[in-house]
Amino acid sequence: MNPKKSFYQWRLRVPSNYIVRLVVLTLHGVTPGSCASHRLSAYDFLLPLQNKIITRWCGVPGAWSPPVIRLTSSSNVMLVTFSLDRRKESNMLKAYFQAVPKVVCGGRYISWNGTVSSPYYPSYYPPNIDCSWLLRAPLPGYKLSLKILVIQIQEKSPGSNKCDKDWLEIDGVRYCKAIAESNRNKEYGYSVAINFHSDELVTHRGFYIEYKAFSHADRSCPST
């Protein structure tokens, strides 16, 4: 970083039919609670519009190991800005970006076990997406057990009594905040519908779910 310069911006563009993935490897000089003086911001556009912001990062408590953060856009462009405190000599930002093919999220799956995750997990999911999955047990009489291993989604608006921004919906129940460990593993029927929605701004790491088919009569899968 140039000690005489306090603001930087990069306009990232990749070929059409691809999205931008930004991977931040090193971010020195950004400490918790320092957003007023220096911060890293990413936008789902080539202008710093507040309704297009993907994330604003200004540090969190605890040690980080590379990569610090992985972000994805919804289209083939991304704007990255970095403002810093010129009084500090240890400011450093090291990152790279990639062109990643667009994925079609969702689908129908008939399987004994598998996983479902937000698009591009463990990178931050893109803004403005909708995904639907339908999971089914391979045989009648079997049910599905789902375990949510990770869920980090933009929370609802203050004062709202429902998930009005981003949400994960499992069998008609919507989630938009951390879930207690005791509530992460649930049993469902022969089929389960999963829906995921993100609005046009602010994304997070997303979710990762494991599922498996079982029968109360025989909790193990058939050998065939």
Summary of the structure (lengths in Angstrom):
residues: 224
radius of gyration: 20.3
end to end distance: 60.5
largest distance: 71.0
contacts: 649
relative contact order: 0.20
helix: 3%
strand: 46%
